[in-house]
Amino acid sequence: MKQVLAKVAEGIDLTSAELEAAMEEVVAGRASEAQVTALLLGLKMKGETVEERTAIAKVMQAYAVTIPTEVQGAMDNCGTGGDRSYSFNISTTAAFVLAGGGIKMAKHGNRSISSKSGSADVLEALGINLDLGPEDLGRVFEKAGIVFLFAKNLHPGMRYIMPARLALGVPTVMNLTGPLINPIPLETQLLGTSRPDMLGSTAEILKNLGRKRAVVVSGPQGLDEAGLDGETQLAILENGQVTLSSFQPEDMGMERIEIDQVRGGDAKRNAEILLSVLKNEASPFLEVAVLNAGLGFYANGKVDSIKEGIALAREVIASGAALEKLRLLQEYQK
């Protein structure tokens, strides 16, 4: 650990092996808080490479609680958060649409950090049990085709990192790691980030972690989702290659909606919004959810274009299939 800390302090990039060894010391509780703080700060100051971010994610995932399941082809649509848009729970809402369209959704998330309601908060308000054990979570996934994985309970090594993060009081590489470390192995992913400068590098990390297909998205005004208030930027991972793209709402045949119109509230209010969308009640919330679910279908490879994904999302919601997935999750994850 001392050699690693000395190198990052000098601004020297670490090899994957060096950082994996250091992170294993951290998540096993063998590093001091001062060492963890120095590691996170040193990486932030010099700037983390794709190899370093990949190494951190691999160790964190290896030390996550194992969820036993026979389900194949899992997908997640978790974002980094931290965009301070105070929007409703867009990706959580879209997850039910994707599940209703036949995708096996391993929805990974946490309580709120920068908004009034994180994915865990809104799902708890809808009666979802955050504290099921791994075997029960595996059974939920197999029966419902969707499961919520509460990050706080499934990454025990985080307890050795949180004191350092709180002491630093600034974003570190760990803020960007959560969406990468789903306890269930993923084949495909839609990942939102408020950092458009990191679109391509994040897609490269997803490739390194074994995703067959993925889309990393950054919306207008730093939204960590696709938005209808301006340009949405994308990095698309397909056939081992990463390409950058962007679109405006009009490109998708959709009207512009200002971000103020999709602001949420506390967990109770956001639960009401989520239900209204799944019940197909016309609103700006429905339109933004449809856009992001459409992107999810495209990221999964179920459709060949985002426009086709948007059309499929509308069909799934109108049919009641998305609402039925919420009902199933309420039945089995309780």
C-alpha positions as CSV (number, residue, x, y, z in Angstrom):
1,M,0.0,0.0,0.0
2,K,2.8,2.5,0.8
3,Q,4.3,2.1,-2.7
4,V,0.9,2.6,-4.3
5,L,0.3,5.8,-2.2
6,A,3.7,7.1,-3.1
7,K,3.1,6.6,-6.8
8,V,-0.3,8.3,-6.9
9,A,1.1,11.2,-4.8
10,E,3.6,11.7,-7.5
11,G,0.9,11.6,-10.2
12,I,2.0,8.2,-11.6
13,D,-0.6,6.0,-13.1
14,L,-1.0,2.6,-11.4
15,T,-1.2,-0.8,-13.1
16,S,-4.3,-2.8,-12.8
17,A,-2.5,-5.3,-10.6
18,E,-1.2,-2.6,-8.3
19,L,-4.6,-1.0,-7.8
20,E,-6.5,-4.3,-7.4
21,A,-4.0,-5.3,-4.6
22,A,-4.5,-1.9,-2.9
23,M,-8.3,-2.1,-3.2
24,E,-8.3,-5.6,-1.8
25,E,-6.5,-4.2,1.3
26,V,-9.2,-1.5,1.5
27,V,-12.3,-3.6,1.2
28,A,-11.0,-6.3,3.5
29,G,-10.5,-3.7,6.2
30,R,-6.7,-4.0,6.3
31,A,-6.1,-0.3,5.3
32,S,-6.3,2.6,7.7
33,E,-8.7,5.4,7.2
34,A,-5.8,7.7,6.5
35,Q,-4.5,5.3,3.8
36,V,-7.9,5.1,2.1
37,T,-8.2,8.9,2.2
38,A,-4.8,9.3,0.7
39,L,-5.6,6.8,-2.1
40,L,-8.9,8.4,-3.1
41,L,-7.4,11.9,-3.0
42,G,-4.3,10.9,-4.8
43,L,-6.3,9.3,-7.6
44,K,-8.6,12.3,-7.9
45,M,-5.7,14.8,-8.0
46,K,-3.9,12.9,-10.8
47,G,-7.0,11.8,-12.7
48,E,-8.1,8.2,-12.8
49,T,-7.4,6.2,-15.9
50,V,-9.8,3.7,-17.5
51,E,-7.5,0.9,-16.3
52,E,-7.7,2.2,-12.7
53,R,-11.4,2.7,-12.7
54,T,-11.8,-0.8,-14.1
55,A,-9.6,-2.3,-11.4
56,I,-11.6,-0.6,-8.7
57,A,-14.9,-1.9,-10.1
58,K,-13.6,-5.4,-10.5
59,V,-12.5,-5.6,-6.8
60,M,-15.7,-4.0,-5.5
61,Q,-17.8,-6.4,-7.5
62,A,-15.7,-9.4,-6.4
63,Y,-16.3,-8.5,-2.8
64,A,-20.0,-7.9,-3.3
65,V,-22.6,-10.3,-1.8
66,T,-23.3,-13.1,-4.3
67,I,-27.0,-13.3,-5.5
68,P,-27.7,-16.9,-6.4
69,T,-29.8,-17.0,-9.6
70,E,-30.3,-19.0,-12.8
71,V,-31.5,-15.9,-14.7
72,Q,-29.4,-15.1,-17.8
73,G,-29.1,-11.9,-19.7
74,A,-29.5,-9.5,-16.8
75,M,-29.6,-5.7,-17.4
76,D,-29.4,-2.6,-15.2
77,N,-30.2,1.1,-15.9
78,C,-28.6,2.7,-12.8
79,G,-27.1,6.2,-13.0
80,T,-24.4,7.9,-11.1
81,G,-26.7,10.5,-9.5
82,G,-25.4,13.7,-8.2
83,D,-26.8,15.9,-11.0
84,R,-28.8,17.9,-8.5
85,S,-31.7,18.1,-11.0
86,Y,-34.2,17.0,-8.4
87,S,-36.0,15.1,-11.2
88,F,-38.4,12.2,-10.4
89,N,-37.0,8.7,-10.3
90,I,-36.6,8.4,-14.0
91,S,-34.4,5.3,-14.3
92,T,-36.4,3.4,-11.6
93,T,-39.6,4.1,-13.4
94,A,-38.1,3.1,-16.7
95,A,-36.9,-0.2,-15.2
96,F,-40.5,-1.4,-14.9
97,V,-41.1,-0.6,-18.5
98,L,-38.0,-2.5,-19.6
99,A,-39.1,-5.5,-17.4
100,G,-42.6,-5.3,-18.9
101,G,-40.9,-5.5,-22.3
102,G,-39.3,-8.8,-21.4
103,I,-35.9,-7.7,-20.2
104,K,-34.6,-9.2,-16.9
105,M,-33.9,-6.1,-14.8
106,A,-31.4,-6.3,-11.9
107,K,-32.1,-2.8,-10.6
108,H,-29.1,-1.7,-8.5
109,G,-29.5,1.5,-6.4
110,N,-29.2,3.3,-3.1
111,R,-30.9,5.9,-1.0
112,S,-30.8,9.6,-2.0
113,I,-27.5,11.4,-2.0
114,S,-28.2,14.7,-3.8
115,S,-32.0,14.6,-4.3
116,K,-35.0,14.0,-2.0
117,S,-35.6,10.5,-3.2
118,G,-33.2,7.8,-4.4
119,S,-34.3,4.5,-6.0
120,A,-34.3,2.8,-2.6
121,D,-36.4,5.6,-1.1
122,V,-39.1,5.5,-3.8
123,L,-39.3,1.7,-3.9
124,E,-39.5,1.5,-0.1
125,A,-42.5,3.9,-0.3
126,L,-44.1,1.5,-2.8
127,G,-43.7,-1.4,-0.3
128,I,-40.5,-3.0,-1.6
129,N,-38.4,-4.7,1.1
130,L,-34.8,-3.4,0.9
131,D,-33.4,-5.9,3.4
132,L,-34.1,-9.4,1.9
133,G,-31.2,-11.8,2.0
134,P,-29.3,-12.9,-1.2
135,E,-31.2,-16.2,-1.6
136,D,-34.5,-14.4,-1.4
137,L,-33.4,-11.8,-3.8
138,G,-32.4,-14.5,-6.3
139,R,-35.9,-16.0,-6.0
140,V,-37.5,-12.6,-6.5
141,F,-35.5,-12.2,-9.7
142,E,-36.5,-15.6,-11.0
143,K,-40.2,-15.1,-10.2
144,A,-40.8,-11.5,-11.1
145,G,-38.2,-10.8,-13.8
146,I,-37.1,-7.8,-11.9
147,V,-35.4,-7.3,-8.5
148,F,-34.2,-4.3,-6.5
149,L,-30.7,-4.7,-5.2
150,F,-30.0,-2.3,-2.3
151,A,-26.4,-1.3,-2.7
152,K,-25.8,-0.5,1.0
153,N,-26.6,-4.1,2.0
154,L,-24.7,-5.8,-0.8
155,H,-21.3,-4.1,-0.8
156,P,-20.0,-4.7,2.8
157,G,-16.5,-3.4,1.8
158,M,-18.0,0.1,1.4
159,R,-18.0,0.5,5.2
160,Y,-14.3,0.9,5.1
161,I,-14.4,3.5,2.4
162,M,-17.3,5.8,3.6
163,P,-15.4,7.4,6.5
164,A,-12.7,8.6,4.0
165,R,-15.3,9.8,1.5
166,L,-17.2,11.8,4.2
167,A,-13.9,13.2,5.5
168,L,-12.9,14.4,2.1
169,G,-16.3,15.9,1.3
170,V,-15.7,16.1,-2.4
171,P,-16.6,13.7,-5.2
172,T,-14.1,10.9,-5.8
173,V,-13.8,7.9,-8.1
174,M,-16.2,6.0,-5.8
175,N,-19.0,8.4,-6.9
176,L,-18.6,7.0,-10.4
177,T,-18.2,3.3,-9.3
178,G,-21.7,2.4,-8.0
179,P,-23.4,1.8,-11.4
180,L,-20.5,-0.5,-12.4
181,I,-20.7,-3.0,-9.6
182,N,-24.0,-4.7,-9.8
183,P,-23.9,-7.9,-7.7
184,I,-25.6,-9.8,-10.5
185,P,-23.4,-10.2,-13.7
186,L,-24.8,-8.0,-16.4
187,E,-24.9,-8.6,-20.2
188,T,-26.3,-5.2,-21.1
189,Q,-26.6,-1.8,-19.4
190,L,-27.9,1.7,-19.7
191,L,-25.8,3.9,-17.5
192,G,-26.4,7.6,-16.9
193,T,-23.8,10.1,-15.9
194,S,-23.8,13.9,-15.3
195,R,-20.2,14.0,-16.7
196,P,-20.4,14.1,-20.6
197,D,-16.6,14.2,-20.7
198,M,-16.6,10.7,-19.3
199,L,-19.0,9.1,-21.7
200,G,-16.4,7.3,-23.9
201,S,-14.2,6.2,-21.0
202,T,-17.1,4.9,-19.0
203,A,-18.2,2.8,-22.0
204,E,-14.7,1.4,-22.3
205,I,-14.9,0.4,-18.6
206,L,-18.2,-1.4,-19.3
207,K,-16.5,-3.3,-22.1
208,N,-13.6,-4.2,-19.8
209,L,-16.2,-5.5,-17.3
210,G,-17.7,-7.8,-19.9
211,R,-20.8,-6.0,-21.1
212,K,-21.9,-7.3,-24.5
213,R,-23.8,-4.1,-25.3
214,A,-24.3,-0.8,-23.4
215,V,-25.2,2.8,-23.8
216,V,-23.8,5.6,-21.5
217,V,-25.9,8.7,-21.6
218,S,-25.6,12.3,-20.4
219,G,-28.6,14.6,-20.8
220,P,-29.0,18.4,-21.1
221,Q,-27.9,20.6,-18.2
222,G,-25.9,17.8,-16.7
223,L,-28.8,15.4,-16.3
224,D,-27.7,11.8,-15.6
225,E,-30.5,10.6,-17.8
226,A,-31.7,11.3,-21.3
227,G,-33.7,14.6,-21.3
228,L,-36.1,16.5,-23.5
229,D,-34.7,20.0,-22.6
230,G,-31.9,19.9,-25.2
231,E,-29.1,17.7,-26.5
232,T,-28.6,14.2,-25.1
233,Q,-25.1,12.7,-25.6
234,L,-24.3,9.0,-25.9
235,A,-21.5,6.6,-26.0
236,I,-22.6,3.3,-27.6
237,L,-20.8,0.0,-26.9
238,E,-21.5,-2.5,-29.7
239,N,-19.4,-5.4,-31.0
240,G,-16.5,-4.3,-28.8
241,Q,-16.4,-0.8,-30.3
242,V,-17.4,2.5,-28.7
243,T,-18.9,5.3,-30.8
244,L,-20.1,8.7,-29.7
245,S,-23.5,10.2,-30.8
246,S,-26.1,12.7,-29.7
247,F,-29.7,13.7,-30.4
248,Q,-32.2,16.4,-29.9
249,P,-35.8,15.7,-28.8
250,E,-37.0,16.5,-32.3
251,D,-34.8,13.8,-33.8
252,M,-36.9,11.3,-31.8
253,G,-40.2,12.8,-32.8
254,M,-40.7,14.2,-29.3
255,E,-41.6,17.7,-28.0
256,R,-39.2,19.6,-25.8
257,I,-40.0,19.6,-22.1
258,E,-38.1,21.8,-19.7
259,I,-36.4,20.1,-16.8
260,D,-38.5,22.1,-14.3
261,Q,-41.5,20.2,-15.5
262,V,-40.1,16.8,-14.4
263,R,-38.9,17.7,-11.0
264,G,-40.0,15.3,-8.3
265,G,-40.3,15.6,-4.6
266,D,-40.0,13.3,-1.6
267,A,-40.3,9.5,-1.8
268,K,-44.1,9.6,-1.4
269,R,-44.5,12.2,-4.2
270,N,-42.1,10.3,-6.5
271,A,-44.0,7.1,-5.9
272,E,-47.2,8.8,-7.0
273,I,-45.4,10.0,-10.2
274,L,-44.0,6.5,-10.9
275,L,-47.5,5.0,-10.6
276,S,-49.0,7.7,-12.8
277,V,-46.5,6.9,-15.5
278,L,-47.0,3.1,-15.3
279,K,-50.8,3.8,-15.5
280,N,-50.1,5.7,-18.8
281,E,-51.4,9.0,-17.5
282,A,-50.3,11.8,-20.0
283,S,-47.7,14.1,-18.5
284,P,-44.2,15.4,-19.0
285,F,-43.1,12.6,-16.6
286,L,-44.5,10.0,-18.9
287,E,-42.7,11.4,-21.9
288,V,-39.3,11.5,-20.2
289,A,-39.8,7.9,-18.8
290,V,-40.7,6.7,-22.3
291,L,-37.6,8.3,-23.8
292,N,-35.3,6.6,-21.2
293,A,-37.1,3.3,-21.5
294,G,-36.7,3.5,-25.2
295,L,-33.0,4.1,-24.8
296,G,-32.9,1.1,-22.5
297,F,-34.5,-1.2,-25.1
298,Y,-31.9,0.1,-27.6
299,A,-29.1,-0.4,-25.1
300,N,-30.3,-4.0,-24.6
301,G,-30.4,-4.7,-28.3
302,K,-34.1,-5.5,-28.3
303,V,-34.7,-2.9,-30.9
304,D,-32.4,-1.5,-33.7
305,S,-33.0,2.2,-33.0
306,I,-33.9,4.6,-30.2
307,K,-37.1,5.5,-32.1
308,E,-38.2,1.9,-32.2
309,G,-37.4,1.7,-28.5
310,I,-39.6,4.7,-27.7
311,A,-42.5,3.1,-29.6
312,L,-42.0,-0.2,-27.8
313,A,-42.0,1.7,-24.4
314,R,-45.3,3.3,-25.2
315,E,-46.8,-0.1,-26.2
316,V,-45.6,-1.7,-23.0
317,I,-47.0,1.0,-20.8
318,A,-50.3,1.1,-22.6
319,S,-50.7,-2.7,-22.3
320,G,-50.3,-2.6,-18.5
321,A,-47.3,-4.9,-18.6
322,A,-45.1,-2.3,-16.9
323,L,-47.6,-1.8,-14.1
324,E,-47.9,-5.6,-13.7
325,K,-44.1,-5.8,-13.2
326,L,-44.4,-3.4,-10.2
327,R,-47.3,-5.5,-8.8
328,L,-45.1,-8.6,-9.1
329,L,-42.2,-6.9,-7.4
330,Q,-44.5,-5.8,-4.6
331,E,-45.8,-9.4,-4.3
332,Y,-42.4,-11.1,-4.2
333,Q,-40.0,-8.5,-2.7
334,K,-41.9,-7.9,0.5
